[in-house]
Amino acid sequence: MMGKISLIGLGDDGCVSLSSRSINEIAMAESLAGAERHLAFFPQFSGEIIEFTSGLNAYISRIIEQAKTQDVCVLASGDPLFFGLGSRLIAAVQAAQLPIEVMVLPNVSSVQLACAKTLMSSNDLVTLSVHGRALKGLVAKLQQYDAVALLTDHENTPVVVAKYLAQFDESEWSVAVCENLAGCNERIGHYSITELIQLDEQHFSRLNVMLLRRGNQPYWGGYTQHCADEAYHSRSPLNGLITKASVRAIAVAKLGLRRDSVMWDIGAGSGSIGIEAAKQTWQGQVFSVECNPDCHPLIESNQRRHKVDNLTLIKQKAPLGLAELPRPNAIFIGGTRGQVDPIIDVAINALHPKGTLILSAVTLDSVAQFYQLCQQRQLQFEVLMLQHAHSQPLAQYQRYQAENPIHLFVITKEDNS
């Protein structure tokens, strides 16, 4: 006969945080699983103990194996289904295709406690986590919100997080650090980013939640989704190596990006296409590939300026380095340095089905070359010829100044290609 798994949320104040139903489940269980600090609240438990020391997969496997014959009670912090053990455990039980019943009895989450302690409304609060995750991409996510709860860990401490935000001039946030909530050593502190970066990186308890509230911090560094050319540092003369604003807006729109897309910008120049793409795919990743060392500081400067830390600069000549990148949903190719055929072969092969690849052609030679390339490879494509003009003063009058026409080859990868 199969046992069952009862997943019990526990506060840092131990047994007093539990409902009578949770206490009864623990008392009736034949095995009790949890971390050392959770198990310490139940020294009287006489059944089998499954302690979580390290290796989450192995821990979950032990719980499921035990639940084949026994009722197992699993202790977890707060709400187990809120950035906790619950989702992984339930998925593992379902994957095992065993008739094991799983019951969840949640407690108050750490974020709920933090809001209560700081009297901060959670109506518009969004929770993000850097617990066991890289900080990269956090700044781009913060551009979407005014109030954020941030779950940290022993490496990405509140001080480390603050130093990372300061690198992108994200200093206009008020921060509450809530430590050991509901425990004996509970502590609530209020800081600015500037104050936090002065502290030792291990100043706070490992059990903490950061609450961030936007002050005068502008979104995306004060720039809009699509910007004028002057919003970017670019090479001289002639404001070179930048796709003009009107073309850039159409090209990025044609890429069909979602908020979690992966995008490659090959021949990035000053990085403007990748940066505006990164603002759209703020939960995803953008990889700007550029081999010209003169462009690298420009791209990095523009990245910080526009707060797109979800963009990664690849300092190689394509197609080198492309094979190591995550598979893209969209690709923009603004420059090939004579390597168009091998770049296209790698790019089309890597692109997700129904993904979009855009080739930008400035010269008549490249237009003819790209057209033949698409025909030879039997690619599904359309060509946009973009030509625009903007007003310029002429004495007391206004005249039109025409820009060079640009051809965009918009290629859609078929399902079976």
N, C-alpha and C positions, 0 to 999 in steps of 0.2 A: 504494500500500500504506500502510495506517495505521501510525503509530508507536504508542508506548506512553508512559505516564506513570509514573515511579517516584518515589514520595513518600518522601523520606528524612528521618528524625528525626536531628537534630544537637545535640550538647551544646555548652556554652560553651567547652569545651576542644578543640573542633574535631575534627580527623581522628582523634585518639586515642580518641574516643568511639565511633567507627564500627566495625561488624563488617566482616569481609572481604567479605561479600556486598554490603554497602552501598557499600564502596569500589569494588568491581568494577562495580556499576551506574553509579556516577559516571564511572568510567573509560570505560565503553562508550557513554555517552550522547552524543548529537549536540548537545544544547542543555542548558544548566544554568541553572536559575532559582532566585532567592532574594533575600533582603535583602542589603544591602551587607556587613554583618558576617558573614553566612554565606558569601557568595562570596569573601570575603577569605581564607578558608582554602584556596582552590583557585586560586592565581595561575597554576598551570601548565596549567589547562584551556584547550584550544585551539579548542573548538567555539563555538557561538553563545551569548551571554549574555543572559538575560532578567532584568533587575533590577527588584525590587519597590521602587518609590519612594513612590507614593501611588495610591489608587484600587484597592481590592481587586477589584472587578468587572472593570475593564479588565485588570488583571494576570492574572486567571484566564482571561479571553478570549484573551489573547496566548498563554498556555500551551496552551490547547486548539487554537488555530489552528496552533501549531507542531507539536503532536502529530498533526495530520492527515497529516504527511509524515515526521516525525522521532521518534526516541526522546528524550524529555525527562525529565531528572532534576530534581525540585523539592526544594530544601532548606528545611526548617522546623525550628523549635525542638522538642526533646523528642519527645513523642508527638504527631504531627500530627492525630490523631483525638481528642485530649484538649484541648478548648477551643482548637483550632488551625485551620489552613487546611484540613485534610483533608475535613471534612464539606461545606464550601462547594464545594470543587473537585470532589468526587465527585458532588454534586448537579448541578453545572453540566454535567459530562460526560454524566450520565444524561439531563438535560433536552435536551441537544444531539442525543441519539439517534444518537451516532456509535459505531462499534465500536472504541473506544479502550480498550485494557486499562489498568487502574490497579492498581498494586502499592504497598502501604504497608509500609515497613520502619521500625518505630518505634524510638525511643530511650527512655531513662529520662525520665519526665516531671519537670517542675520540682517538683511536689508530692512525688513519690517521693524526689527528692534532698533536699528540705527536711526531710522526715521522717527520712531517714537521718542528716542532719547534726545534727538536734536530738534524735535518739533517741526520737522520738515515734511511737507506734504508729499505723498508718493503718487499723486494723480498724474503728473507729467514726468515721472522719474523713469529712466531707462537703465537697466542693469547691463554692464559689460564686465568681462572677466579677463584678467591677465594671469590668472592662476594656472601655472603650467603651460602658459602660452607666451609667444613673443610679444614684445611691446609694439613692434612694427605694425602699422595700420591703425593704432589707437587714435592718433591725432586726426586722421581722416574721418574716423567714426564720430569723434567729438564735434565735428563741424555740423552734425545733424541735430544736436540736442542742446538744451539749456540746463538740464539737471540730470546727473549721471551718478549711479552707484557703481563703484568699481571694486571687484573682488581681487585681492592681491595674493601673493605667496611669499615664501622666505627669500626669494631672489628678486622678484618684482615688488619690492617694498614701497610704501608711500613715498619715501625719499627718492628712490630710484625712479619711480614714476614721475615725480615732480621734476627731476633733472632731465628726464627725457622730454617732457612737455616744454621745458625752458629752451631746449635746443631749437624748437620751432616757434619760439616767442609766444607760447601759449601760457602766459603768466597771469592773465586777468580772470582767474577762477578762485572762488573761495572754497576752502576744503575743510571738511570735518573728518577726522580720523577717529573711528570708534573701535576700541580694543576690548577684547575679552568680554563681549556683551553678555550680561546677565550672570557673569562669573564674579568671583571674589575680587579680582583685580581689574574690574571694569574701569575704563578711563576714556573720556571724551575730550578731544582737543580740537581747536579751531585755528586754521593757519591760512596764510597766503602761500602761493607757489614759491615766492621768494624766501619766505620763512622756512619752508620745508627743506629747500635745497641746502640750507645751512646746517642741517642736522646730520648725525651719523646715519649711514644707510640701514643699520640694524637697530635704530632708536626705538621702533615700535614692536609690540608683540606680533608674533606670526599670525595670531587670530585677530584680524582687523578688517574693517570695511571702510572704504573712502567714499564720502559723499561730496560731489563737486557741483557747484552752482556757478553758472556763467555770470560774469560781471560785465565789464565793458569790452570783452574779448570779441572782436569782429569775426564773422564766419569767413573761412577761406582767406584769411589775411586781409579782409576788406575788399577782395575781388569777387566778381560774379562768376557764374558758371562758364560763360563765354566772355572773353576779355578782348580789349583792344590790343594791338601789337605792342603798344608802349608798356603794357603790364608785364612784359617779359624782357629779361636781359638777353641780348643776342649779339652776334658778332658783327663787327663793322668791316668794310663799309656797306652802305645801302641797306642797313638793318637786315643783313643776310641770314640765311639758314633759319628762316621762320616761315611757316605756312601762314599766309595772310588770314586775318580774322574771319572774313566772310567765307572763305574756302574752308577754314578750320571748323567753323560751326556746322557746315553741311557735311563735311567728312566725318566728324564725330557723331553726328546724328545718324548717318548712314551705317555706322558700325553696329548699330542695334544693341547697345550695351545694356546689361542689367546691373543692378547694384552689387552683384556678387561675381561679375564676369572676370575672366582673365584676358588681358589684352597685351599684344606685342606692338611696339612702335619701333620699326626698323629704319635706321638712318634718322635718328631723332633730332639732330641739329641742335636747336635751343630747347627742345623738349616740350614745346607748346601743345602739340597734339596729345602726347601722353599725359600731360598735366590736366588738360580739360577732360580727357577720358577718365582719368583717376578720380575726378570729382563726381563723375556719374557712377563709376563702379567703386564706390567708397567702402564696400564690404569685400571687394575683390582685390585683384593685383594688376599692376601695369609694369611691364618691363620695357624700358627705353634702351635700345641697342644703338650704340654710337662708338665708332672707332677713332674719331678725330679727338686727340687729347685737348685741343683748344676749346672744344665744346663741353667737355666734362664739367669744369667749374661753373659754366653757365647753366647747365641742366641742374646741377646740385643747388645752385643759388635760387633758381626758379622753383625748384621743389620745396625748399624751405619757405620761400616767399608766399607760395600758394598753399602751404600746409598739407601737401599730399605725400605723407609718409608711407602710403601704400604703393608708391612708385619705387622701382629698383633700377638703378643704372647699370647696364651691362657694357663694360668697356672692351668690346671686341668687334672685329670686323665680321659681320654676318656673311655666310651662314654659321661661322664659328660661334659656339656657345648656345645656339638655339636648341640643340637636342637636349640640353640639361634643364630647360625651362619647363614650367607646368604647361600642360596642353591649353592652347588659347581658344576663346570663343570668338575673338576678333583680332585682326592684324591690319595695321596700316604700314605701308612701305613708302617712305618718302625719299629714300636714297638707297642705291645698291652698290655704288662704286664698281660697276662693271660685273657684278656677281648676280645679276637678276635671275638667270636660269637656275643655279643651285639654290638660291634663296627661295624662289617660288616652289621648287620641288620639296624642300624641307617644310616650308610654311603650309602648303596645301595638305601635305601628309599629316602634319601635326594638328591642323585646324579641326575643331569639332564639327560633326555633320550639321548642316544648316548654318554654320558660322560664316562670317563675312570677312573677306580680304579686300583691301583697297590699295590699288597702285596709283601713285600720283605721277603724272607725266607733264613735264614742263616744256620739252622740246618736241618738234615734229618727229625727230628720229625715235625718241622714246615712245611716242604715240604709236608709230608704225610697229616698233618692236613689241610693245605690249599687246597690240591687236593680234599679231601673228602668234605670239606666245599663247594667248587665250584660245585661239583657233586650233593650234596644234595639239594642245592638251585637252581640247573639247570641254573647256570650262564654261559654266553658266555665268554670264556677265552682262552688265550694261555699262555704257560709257556716258559720263556727264561732262559736258564742256562748260566750264564756268568762266564767265568774263564779267567783270564789274568795274565800275568807275566811282570815284568819290569826288566831292566838290573841293575846289581849291580857289583861293582868292586870286584875282587878276585885276590889279589896280582897285577900282571901286566896284568891280563886278565879281561874279563867281563863275568858274568854268569847271568842266569835268576833267579829272585826271584818270585815264584808263590804266588798269593793271594788266599784266600779261595774262592771257587765257591759260587756264589749267584744265587738264583732262583727268578725271577720276575714273579708273576702271574698277567697278564695284562687282566683285566676284562672290558668288554664293556657292558654298560647298554642298553638293548633293548628298543625300543620305547614304548612297552606296559608293561614294567616291573615296 
